[in-house]
């Protein structure tokens, strides 16, 4: 690769119509940040989807035209100019592509979808979409769309002329649908008669008749058939052009598990982009699930790494206390057994209801693909029930990867043992899966959708033992990650997937990395937390105890340590709470919202903000904050130095307390970040400066807690740490891309509070062995209560080691207290490595 990739920085692009103020962050605005990102040490800009999408979208995953670079962002010329600016600065470009689905919420915006609605199976684009035209599809063989707001709403149809496209259309409220040529004589015809002659049926949305594959259960996102070479070519035409022009250096693939054959698709994509460009996939792995080594990719987008970096900082001793508190508040301990049982039940519910259309299509395919006599006596009811149970029992997103070849057979064998009455239905399912036709593909796709909707989108909004564990790819039933597990997984990544992405925050995380750091620190104060919960519950009881316990942890995650509460925070918490309770689906939902309950929840939040418990919440949040800033710095350093290609989500070089979208997609103040980085760079060459002085804020050091000034300068400190680590990666890429991982351990009374990693290889420009060491503080509040590091030491490899964050030099065996004198993290570089750079 002409521009070696050592790190990425995610930018959320949006057009002016996606923001109430009309503010845009497109290609031109991204280009303005190139000097800053270059100084920060970034090697590649990682862009959110760039193809034309719904104008109001703040994420652009609802692509409506994959053959056009979004004019709202600046069009292809704007992208070229951004690339030229980046390339001149030595930076590359990584694109986020969406191969699985297209936006069809407004049919007029998608010319392919509009043509299919107009011409049906005669449309040249019919094969582009994954549509069920069978006579038993519930829409009389037509394309069934869940559009009508009430049964019998066909009386609302009108025939009108739409001036914007100079075409006669069928109108239903503010929605428009095309008319098949020859299906009407004039606009004076009976609308219902004309409608009956169309290639589509508009169905009551609660009927569950949906005859096209969706992205999970989102009606406005229709699946496309990348298995068709023509579809692949058309949807990747602009990508091919950008590669030919050397505009881009890498690709991030959104949700490949939704495709018919992810393995084949990624093989073709690799052929298209070439071996020298970076390719990572949004593959959500189970805790014990490996990424199939046969995939033609460089790795995942890092959800697996997120679990590891969060988990190693959790105080695992708090598990029982928080389990019991959760039991009191929600009726469940939410331990591994409880999570497993809830996961199975919620997946079963999702398969039966929210994704019922997909399950019914699967069962019909099973019937069609069964070429034997297996299960010929099985009723449709029994077959559907068995499919639902089977899909709910599959423990991964999809089990048809070669490395997971025995999962489905093992699950079926266990089900047949436990439920003999289902054996005939299982035989029927097995016969269809072995046939290798539509049913096999659709089964894998349904499993992924059920997992996503049942677990990440529902269970993770209900479980409430420690919500920081409940991110995509997380395992909340497993309370943290031991140092041994952590190091083994880092070594595995360094060996098998050294170019896999790692991340701590994404556009999809339910909480930013620093919000999670706050919540993680609850594990250091479980008794104090339990007492606060009891106090708050007694004075300001939540309208539902389980809901309150879930929300309260998130509220603590973003509650200002200063106690300065404003209306902006209030509105953010209101929005988050309503989204959360609807996702949880216990008292209200997106489909059946309960305005009364939602108002009770937001009123409860107001009572927390304005009532008598606010001072107690502030006091506890400030304690969490003191620990969280130490966790934040240490965890960030481990990610940036650890195996893989680290991504920094926009703005996260500062300490940022954000919740799920749209909260985490707010505009970033790059002017301020540029200024603080310039100030740091102006004085950072003086090794005698303390980190407090380097960051512009010296402070006293009272005995009651370490790093008192860090709370005031955390933004500057985190930015300085990110900068030093990323520049180091860029200066010595071989150490990180091909170097090994080794753990670093302390010795002494506080040894368990240090987690460290070392990187290097056998011959780095003449410097043998390990070259870089990153050290971080675990469980900082507990460490403080125990009196600090004491005589705990760490032994460094031979030679002199310089801390890039403070300029101090160390060698041999040193006290951890000395290394962490100014910061709770250290980035040590061997002088041999530095000297070798001049050779």
PyMOL commands that set and color helices and strands:
alter all, ss='L'
color gray80, all
select helices_A, chain A and resi 16-18+27-32+34-40+75-88+107-109+111-122+126-128+153-156+191-195+205-207+229-235+237-244+256-258+262-273+303-311+316-330+336-352+356-369+380-393+402-404+407-418+420-435+438-456+459-461+467-469+483-496+513-524+526-539+545-558+567-584+595-610+614-641+663-665+670-683+691-694+710-731+733-737+751-753+780-785+816-819+831-836
alter helices_A, ss='H'
color red, helices_A
select strands_A, chain A and resi 7-11+44-47+51-53+63-69+92-97+101-103+143-148+157-162+167-172+175-178+200-204+214-215+218-223+250-253+278-281+299-300+501-502+645-649+740-744+746-747+754-764+767-777+793-803+809-815+825-830
alter strands_A, ss='S'
color yellow, strands_A
deselect
rebuild
show_as cartoon
